[in-house]
Amino acid sequence: MSTITIIFYFLSAITLASAFLTIYSRNPIHSAIYLVICMMSIVGHYLMFNAQFLALVQLIVYAGAIMVLFLFTIMLMNLNKEDEVHKPRITRLGAIVVFILMSVVLVTVFINSKTIMGEYDVTGEDFQSIKALGKILLNEYMVPFEFASILLLVAMMGVVLLSKKEKTEKK
């Protein structure tokens, strides 16, 4: 077995284990941490596929910004054990059964699939570099890029306004 294959299987095991722990953990903070670990292992997969831009976007946007939003929401909700409704054991057992069935289906699909053998068409152009993507993004798609940034800014301002608590006046 080659080193790349071993690294792939190791990252896959981390991804699957942390995804399962994200779902199965009782503590929402622990679930968020397991989700960050899962997203970081996906960054490793992207790097193995030589997709540096996707790896950086995964790291910055998902593992960084989205997880900060998740943790902010979890802390705002102030989840307490006393207020939490406990799910019956049959629900948890059903989730485990569905997880095992889905895993069996996915494993059989991967085992029975055939790899595509053939030559790749090489044009000589570099489509995966950040430099090429930056040129396209900031030349041809400048207006949609700016609209997306304004949309994110307005959404962030809306979150701040919604999460701000009203001050009560004392007389």
N, C-alpha and C positions, 0 to 999 in steps of 0.2 A: 504494500500500500504506500502511496506517495505521501509526502508531507502535506500537500494541499488537500488531499482527501481526508487525512486525519484532522486537519484544522477545520474543514467543512463539517465533519461529523461532530467535533467538539462544540463548534458554534451552534449547530443544530440542536444538540442536546441541551445547551444552555438556553436557547430560545424556547424550546418546548417546555422545559422545566419551569422557567420563570413565567411563561404564559399560564401554565397550569396553576402555579402558586399565586399569580395575580387573581385568578378567578376564585381559588379555593381559600385564600386567606380571609380571616375574619376581621382583622384590623385594616381599615381603609388606607392608613398611612403605609402599612407594609405592602398592601396591594399596589399602591402607587410606586413604591421603591422597586418591587418586582417588575412592574411595567417598564420602568427606566432601564433595568437590567436587560429585559427582553429587547427593547429598542436599541440598546447599545450593541447587543449581539447581532442585530440586523445590520447595524453599521459595519460590522466585521464582514458580513455576507456581501454587502455592496462593495467593500474594498477588495474582496476576493474576485468579484466580477469586473474589476477595474472601472468602476463607476464612482469616481471620487466626488463628483458633484452631488450625486444622490446620497452618498455617505455623509457629506457635510450638511446637506439639507435635513437628512434624518436626524443628525446629531443636534443641529441648532434648533430646528423648528419643532420636531417631535419630542426628543429627549430633553430639550431645554425649555422652550416656551410653553408647549402644551402641558408638560408635567408641572410647570410652575402654576399654570391655570388650574390644573386638577388639585394640586395641594392647596391652593388658595381657596378653591371651592369647598374642599373637604374641611378646611379649618373654619370657614365661614358658617358651614352647616352645623358645626359643633356637635358631632355625632357622639352620643354617650351610650354606654352599654345599657343603661336603665331605659332609655327611650327606644332602643332597637327592638324591632319585632323579630322574634326568633322563628326561623323557618322550620317546618316539621322535617323529620328525618327522611320522610319519603321523597320530599323535594330534592334534598341533597343527594339521596341515592339515585333518583332519576337523572340528575345532572351528571353524576359519575358514569351511569350506564350510557347516556348519550355521548359523553366524552370518549368512552372506550369504543363504542360503535363507530364514531366518526374517525377515530384513530385507526381502527381496523380497515375501514373503507379507504382511507388515504394511503395506508401502507400497501394494501393490495393494488391500488391504482399505480403507485410508484414502482412496485415490483413488476407488474405486468406491462408497464410502458416501455417502449423501445426508443432508444436514443436516435437522433437524426444524424446520420453520417453524411458528410459532404464537405465541399469547400465553401468558404465564405467569399463573397465578392468583396475584393479590396479595392477601394477607390483612391486611397492615399490621403483622403481628408480625415481630419481629426474632429469627430463630432462629440467626443466625450470630455474634452478639456474645458475647463472653466473659462479660459480665454475665448474660445469659439462661442460658447454659450453667452458670455457677457456681451460680445459684439452683436449677436443676434438680438439679445434681450434689450439692449440699450440703443439699438438702431431701429430695427424693424418693429419691435413691440414695445416702444417707449411709452406710448399713451396707455395701453392696458396695464403696463407695469406700474405707472403712476396712479392709475385708478385703483389698483389693488392696494397700493400703499395708503391711499387716502381712506379707502374702505376699512382697512385694518386700524388706522388711527381713530376713525369715528367709532368703530366697535370698541376699542380700548377706552375711549372717553365715556361711552355708554356704560361699560362695566364699572368704571369708577363712580359714575353718577348713581347707578343702581345700588352699588354696595355701600355708598355713603349713608351713614345713619343720621336721622333727623335729630336735631338738638331740641330738647324740651325746655320750654321757658319756665323759669322759677319766678314767682311773684312774691 
